[in-house]
């Protein structure tokens, strides 16, 4: 039997599909502009530079925009999409592993995502997606934001909503592998802070003359849970801050530095003690034609992740070291049928007893059956536990 929440979600989904039955065929942007998916993706969901630029412009092609594409009703302040852009993503996998209670697992489906993005007005865009089904449960709304591009022609971008704090570094939702970027979603001890989803504001500014990009954000620091009994989203009186500076060196090298500082009250409410969290670390991008390497080192420092009382505060400090390294090989660039990805993850935590330690190497192969349907075969070796995983499946967008 379905519970009331599931029934409500199914009703909403039915109404959405009914109301947009005349909408553009999807993937929405490719259909609207008569572009191949490979114009923005290499392959999907991984974005090319052009795809990043398109999203940054509010999901529009300025030179391709025509008044007939919008409903203005004779009002020059109205720029309403004539058709509502809608798309869906469906993923299914079969997983085999050694050393587990279940040696063979059918994750079908693994995820079903409904998403939309488009233009609200000149240089103003929106993007959101709703996970109808993720790992066996209704996950709800994750990415959801309004993007103001080039505010007052100053070069400043402002993004308001919910997003992943790690997006300026490596976008988890755009990876080609089944294996994740684990340091970004790690919560140490009883802490509720990580670099996955959060609510807040992002500011972005690019200096064209020097090839420098600056991104800063202010977030609640406690993820995207439901509002509390007082209808507030923030669980404590603190706000968390992040800044990243990236510098291009020539056409093939990009280096960056990241800093994050936050503070939180005990999420359980059992104590009134605080935990201060700091991340910092460098990142590197090497674009070598058919090969692209992205690397990230992060040091996370928690002052009291177990929210314990003691006489010497430094006794509770926990340092966590994280490394993510990804190498993607596209034999024929964006026209490749096969893509190969090598992904390395390592987490060393000082919390004790190896509670958060993680160490894997993944080799993944992608075959493009079509531009919006890719097959995946992946092998993951767990260097921490000497275990093996084999994944086969597909990801589609339509």
C-alpha positions as CSV (number, residue, x, y, z in Angstrom):
1,X,0.0,0.0,0.0
2,X,1.2,3.5,-0.8
3,X,1.4,6.1,1.9
4,X,-0.3,9.5,1.6
5,X,3.0,11.2,0.5
6,X,3.5,8.8,-2.4
7,X,-0.1,9.2,-3.5
8,X,0.3,13.0,-3.5
9,X,3.5,12.7,-5.6
10,X,1.8,10.4,-8.1
11,X,-1.1,12.8,-8.5
12,X,1.2,15.8,-9.0
13,X,3.2,13.8,-11.6
14,X,0.0,12.9,-13.4
15,X,-1.1,16.6,-13.5
16,X,2.3,17.8,-14.7
17,X,2.4,15.3,-17.5
18,X,-1.2,16.1,-18.5
19,X,-0.6,19.8,-18.4
20,X,2.5,19.7,-20.6
21,X,1.2,17.2,-23.1
22,X,1.7,19.9,-25.8
23,X,5.2,20.8,-24.6
24,X,8.3,20.6,-26.6
25,X,9.6,17.1,-27.2
26,X,12.5,16.5,-25.0
27,X,15.4,16.6,-24.4
28,X,14.0,20.1,-24.4
29,X,16.9,22.3,-25.4
30,X,18.2,20.0,-28.1
31,X,14.7,19.9,-29.6
32,X,14.1,23.6,-29.4
33,X,17.3,24.8,-31.0
34,X,17.6,21.7,-33.4
35,X,20.9,20.9,-31.8
36,X,22.4,17.5,-31.1
37,X,23.0,16.5,-27.5
38,X,26.7,16.6,-28.3
39,X,26.5,20.3,-28.8
40,X,26.5,20.8,-25.0
41,X,27.5,17.3,-23.7
42,X,30.5,15.1,-24.1
43,X,28.7,12.8,-23.5
44,X,25.6,13.5,-21.5
45,X,25.3,14.4,-18.7
46,X,28.9,15.6,-18.7
47,X,29.0,19.3,-19.9
48,X,31.4,20.8,-22.5
49,X,32.5,24.4,-22.2
50,X,29.8,25.4,-24.5
51,X,27.2,23.7,-22.3
52,X,28.5,25.6,-19.3
53,X,28.2,28.8,-21.2
54,X,24.7,28.0,-22.4
55,X,23.6,27.3,-18.8
56,X,25.3,30.5,-17.6
57,X,23.3,32.5,-20.1
58,X,20.0,31.4,-18.6
59,X,19.5,28.4,-20.9
60,X,19.1,30.6,-24.0
61,X,21.0,31.2,-27.3
62,X,20.8,35.0,-27.5
63,X,21.2,35.1,-31.3
64,X,18.6,32.4,-31.8
65,X,15.9,33.9,-29.6
66,X,12.8,35.0,-31.4
67,X,9.7,36.7,-30.1
68,X,7.5,33.9,-31.5
69,X,9.1,31.5,-29.1
70,X,7.5,33.4,-26.2
71,X,4.1,34.6,-25.0
72,X,4.4,38.4,-24.5
73,X,0.7,39.3,-24.7
74,X,1.8,42.8,-25.8
75,X,3.7,43.4,-22.6
76,X,7.5,44.0,-23.1
77,X,8.0,43.0,-19.5
78,X,6.7,39.5,-20.1
79,X,8.9,36.7,-21.5
80,X,6.9,33.6,-20.9
81,X,8.0,30.3,-22.6
82,X,5.4,29.3,-25.2
83,X,5.9,25.7,-24.3
84,X,7.1,24.3,-21.0
85,X,10.4,22.5,-21.3
86,X,10.3,19.1,-19.6
87,X,12.6,16.1,-19.6
88,X,13.2,12.8,-17.8
89,X,16.2,10.7,-16.9
90,X,16.0,7.0,-16.2
91,X,18.9,4.9,-14.9
92,X,19.1,1.1,-14.2
93,X,22.0,-1.1,-13.1
94,X,22.9,-4.6,-12.2
95,X,25.6,-4.9,-9.6
96,X,27.8,-7.8,-8.6
97,X,30.2,-7.7,-5.7
98,X,32.4,-9.9,-3.5
99,X,32.2,-10.1,0.2
100,X,28.7,-8.8,0.7
101,X,25.5,-10.4,1.9
102,X,24.0,-9.9,-1.6
103,X,26.4,-10.9,-4.4
104,X,24.1,-9.8,-7.3
105,X,21.7,-6.9,-7.1
106,X,19.3,-5.6,-9.7
107,X,18.9,-1.9,-9.2
108,X,16.2,-1.4,-11.7
109,X,15.4,1.4,-11.7
110,X,18.2,3.1,-9.8
111,X,16.8,6.6,-10.4
112,X,14.0,8.3,-12.2
113,X,14.4,12.1,-12.5
114,X,12.0,14.7,-13.9
115,X,13.7,18.0,-14.7
116,X,13.0,21.4,-16.3
117,X,15.0,24.5,-17.1
118,X,14.6,27.5,-19.2
119,X,14.2,31.3,-19.5
120,X,12.2,33.5,-17.1
121,X,13.3,36.8,-18.8
122,X,16.3,38.3,-20.5
123,X,19.5,36.9,-18.8
124,X,17.4,35.2,-16.1
125,X,17.0,31.4,-16.1
126,X,15.8,28.6,-13.9
127,X,16.7,25.0,-13.4
128,X,15.2,22.3,-11.2
129,X,14.8,18.5,-11.0
130,X,12.6,16.2,-8.9
131,X,13.8,12.7,-8.1
132,X,10.7,10.7,-8.4
133,X,12.6,7.6,-7.4
134,X,16.2,7.3,-6.2
135,X,17.7,4.2,-4.7
136,X,14.3,2.9,-3.7
137,X,12.7,6.0,-2.3
138,X,11.2,9.3,-3.3
139,X,14.1,11.7,-2.9
140,X,12.2,14.9,-3.7
141,X,13.5,18.2,-5.1
142,X,17.3,18.6,-5.2
143,X,18.7,21.1,-7.6
144,X,16.3,24.1,-7.7
145,X,17.5,27.6,-8.4
146,X,17.0,30.9,-10.3
147,X,20.1,32.2,-12.1
148,X,20.6,36.0,-12.8
149,X,23.2,36.4,-15.5
150,X,25.4,39.4,-15.9
151,X,23.5,41.5,-13.4
152,X,23.2,45.2,-14.6
153,X,25.8,44.3,-17.2
154,X,28.4,44.1,-14.4
155,X,29.7,40.6,-15.2
156,X,28.3,39.4,-11.9
157,X,26.2,36.2,-11.8
158,X,23.8,35.5,-8.9
159,X,22.3,32.1,-8.2
160,X,19.6,31.7,-5.6
161,X,18.1,28.4,-4.5
162,X,19.4,24.9,-3.5
163,X,22.5,23.4,-5.2
164,X,25.6,21.3,-4.3
165,X,28.4,23.3,-2.6
166,X,30.9,21.2,-4.6
167,X,29.5,22.3,-8.0
168,X,32.3,24.9,-8.6
169,X,34.8,22.0,-8.2
170,X,33.4,18.8,-9.6
171,X,29.7,18.4,-10.4
172,X,28.6,15.0,-9.0
173,X,25.4,15.0,-11.0
174,X,27.4,15.2,-14.3
175,X,29.9,12.4,-13.7
176,X,30.0,9.4,-16.1
177,X,30.7,6.8,-13.4
178,X,28.5,4.8,-11.1
179,X,31.2,5.5,-8.4
180,X,30.7,8.8,-6.7
181,X,33.1,11.6,-5.6
182,X,33.0,10.5,-2.0
183,X,34.8,13.3,-0.1
184,X,32.1,15.8,-1.2
185,X,29.2,13.9,0.5
186,X,31.1,12.8,3.6
187,X,29.7,13.8,7.0
188,X,32.2,13.4,9.8
189,X,31.0,12.0,13.1
190,X,27.6,13.5,14.1
191,X,28.2,16.5,11.9
192,X,25.5,17.5,9.4
193,X,27.8,19.5,7.2
194,X,29.1,18.2,3.9
195,X,29.6,19.6,0.4
196,X,26.5,18.1,-1.2
197,X,23.1,19.8,-1.3
198,X,22.5,23.0,0.6
199,X,20.4,26.2,0.4
200,X,21.7,29.7,-0.2
201,X,23.1,32.2,-2.6
202,X,26.1,31.9,-5.0
203,X,28.0,34.8,-6.6
204,X,30.2,34.3,-9.6
205,X,32.5,36.7,-11.4
206,X,34.9,36.2,-14.3
207,X,37.9,38.4,-15.2
208,X,38.3,37.9,-19.0
209,X,41.6,39.7,-19.2
210,X,43.4,37.3,-16.8
211,X,41.2,34.2,-17.2
212,X,40.3,34.3,-13.5
213,X,37.0,33.0,-12.1
214,X,35.8,33.8,-8.6
215,X,32.9,32.0,-7.0
216,X,31.6,32.6,-3.5
217,X,28.5,31.3,-1.6
218,X,26.5,31.8,1.6
219,X,24.5,28.7,2.7
220,X,22.5,27.5,5.7
221,X,25.0,24.7,6.3
222,X,22.6,21.9,7.2
223,X,21.6,20.5,3.8
224,X,18.1,20.6,2.4
225,X,15.8,18.9,5.1
226,X,12.2,19.9,5.6
227,X,11.5,23.1,7.6
228,X,11.3,22.7,11.3
229,X,8.3,23.3,13.5
230,X,9.0,27.0,13.5
231,X,8.9,26.9,9.6
232,X,12.6,27.8,9.5
233,X,15.0,26.0,7.1
234,X,18.1,26.8,9.1
235,X,18.6,24.6,12.2
236,X,21.0,26.9,14.0
237,X,22.0,30.6,14.1
238,X,25.0,30.2,11.8
239,X,25.7,30.7,8.1
240,X,28.5,29.0,6.2
241,X,30.8,30.6,3.6
242,X,32.7,29.3,0.6
243,X,35.1,30.9,-1.9
244,X,36.9,29.4,-4.9
245,X,39.4,31.1,-7.2
246,X,40.3,29.4,-10.4
247,X,43.0,30.5,-12.8
248,X,43.4,29.4,-16.4
249,X,47.0,29.0,-17.7
250,X,47.0,28.9,-21.4
251,X,44.4,26.7,-23.2
252,X,45.0,23.4,-21.4
253,X,45.6,24.0,-17.7
254,X,43.4,25.3,-14.9
255,X,44.4,25.6,-11.2
256,X,42.2,26.6,-8.4
257,X,42.0,27.1,-4.6
258,X,39.0,26.4,-2.4
259,X,38.1,27.5,1.1
260,X,35.0,26.8,3.2
261,X,34.2,27.8,6.7
262,X,31.1,26.8,8.7
263,X,29.7,26.3,12.2
264,X,26.9,24.1,13.4
265,X,24.9,23.3,16.6
266,X,24.5,19.7,17.5
267,X,21.9,18.4,14.9
268,X,20.4,15.9,17.4
269,X,19.6,18.7,19.9
270,X,21.0,16.5,22.7
271,X,23.7,19.1,23.5
272,X,24.3,22.8,23.0
273,X,27.9,22.3,21.8
274,X,29.1,23.6,18.5
275,X,31.3,22.1,15.8
276,X,33.4,24.3,13.5
277,X,34.1,22.9,10.0
278,X,36.8,24.1,7.6
279,X,37.7,22.8,4.2
280,X,40.6,24.0,2.1
281,X,42.5,22.6,-0.8
282,X,43.8,23.0,-4.4
283,X,42.3,21.5,-7.6
284,X,43.7,21.0,-11.1
285,X,42.3,20.5,-14.6
286,X,44.4,19.3,-17.5
287,X,42.8,19.3,-20.9
288,X,45.0,17.3,-23.3
289,X,42.8,16.9,-26.3
290,X,41.2,13.5,-26.1
291,X,42.3,13.2,-22.4
292,X,40.9,15.4,-19.6
293,X,42.2,15.1,-16.0
294,X,40.5,16.6,-13.0
295,X,42.1,16.4,-9.6
296,X,41.0,17.6,-6.1
297,X,42.7,17.5,-2.7
298,X,40.6,18.6,0.3
299,X,41.5,18.9,4.0
300,X,38.5,19.0,6.3
301,X,39.0,20.0,9.9
302,X,36.2,19.5,12.5
303,X,36.6,21.1,15.9
304,X,34.2,18.7,17.7
305,X,32.3,16.4,15.3
306,X,31.0,14.2,18.1
307,X,29.7,17.3,20.1
308,X,31.4,16.2,23.3
309,X,32.2,18.2,26.4
310,X,35.9,18.3,27.5
311,X,38.4,20.5,29.2
312,X,40.7,20.9,26.2
313,X,38.9,21.7,22.9
314,X,41.8,20.5,20.8
315,X,41.3,17.0,22.1
316,X,38.3,16.7,19.7
317,X,39.8,18.1,16.5
318,X,39.5,15.7,13.6
319,X,41.4,16.1,10.3
320,X,40.1,14.3,7.2
321,X,42.1,14.1,4.0
322,X,40.3,13.6,0.8
323,X,41.5,13.0,-2.8
324,X,39.5,12.7,-6.0
325,X,41.2,12.1,-9.4
326,X,39.4,11.6,-12.6
327,X,40.7,10.9,-16.1
328,X,38.3,10.8,-19.1
329,X,39.4,9.5,-22.5
330,X,37.3,10.4,-25.6
331,X,38.9,8.7,-28.7
332,X,37.0,10.9,-31.1
333,X,36.2,13.8,-28.9
334,X,32.5,14.6,-28.8
335,X,31.8,12.2,-31.6
336,X,33.1,9.2,-29.7
337,X,31.0,6.1,-29.4
338,X,33.2,4.8,-26.5
339,X,34.4,6.8,-23.5
340,X,36.8,5.5,-20.8
341,X,36.9,6.9,-17.3
342,X,39.4,6.2,-14.5
343,X,38.3,7.5,-11.1
344,X,40.3,7.4,-7.9
345,X,38.9,8.1,-4.4
346,X,40.7,8.3,-1.1
347,X,39.5,9.4,2.3
348,X,41.7,9.2,5.5
349,X,40.0,10.4,8.6
350,X,41.4,10.9,12.1
351,X,38.1,10.0,13.7
352,X,39.4,6.6,14.7
353,X,38.6,2.9,14.0
354,X,38.6,3.6,10.2
355,X,35.1,4.9,10.4
356,X,35.2,7.1,7.4
357,X,38.3,5.7,5.6
358,X,37.6,5.0,1.9
359,X,39.9,4.0,-0.9
360,X,38.8,2.9,-4.4
361,X,39.9,2.8,-8.0
362,X,37.2,2.6,-10.7
363,X,37.5,1.9,-14.4
364,X,34.4,2.7,-16.3
365,X,33.5,2.3,-20.0
366,X,30.6,4.1,-21.7
367,X,29.1,3.2,-25.0
368,X,26.8,5.6,-26.8
369,X,24.0,3.5,-28.1
370,X,22.4,6.8,-29.1
371,X,23.2,10.4,-28.2
372,X,20.6,10.2,-25.3
373,X,21.1,6.5,-24.3
374,X,24.4,5.3,-23.0
375,X,25.5,1.9,-21.8
376,X,27.8,1.5,-18.8
377,X,30.2,-1.2,-17.7
378,X,32.3,-0.5,-14.6
379,X,34.7,-2.2,-12.3
380,X,35.5,-0.9,-8.8
381,X,38.3,-2.2,-6.7
382,X,38.1,-1.4,-3.0
383,X,41.7,-1.0,-1.9
384,X,40.6,-0.6,1.7
385,X,38.7,-3.9,1.9
386,X,40.2,-5.7,-1.1
387,X,36.7,-6.1,-2.5
388,X,35.4,-6.1,-6.1
389,X,32.3,-4.6,-7.7
390,X,31.1,-5.0,-11.3
391,X,28.3,-2.8,-12.6
392,X,26.4,-2.9,-15.9
393,X,23.5,-0.7,-16.8
394,X,22.3,2.3,-18.8
395,X,21.4,5.9,-18.4
396,X,18.8,7.5,-20.7
397,X,17.4,11.0,-21.2
398,X,14.2,11.7,-23.1
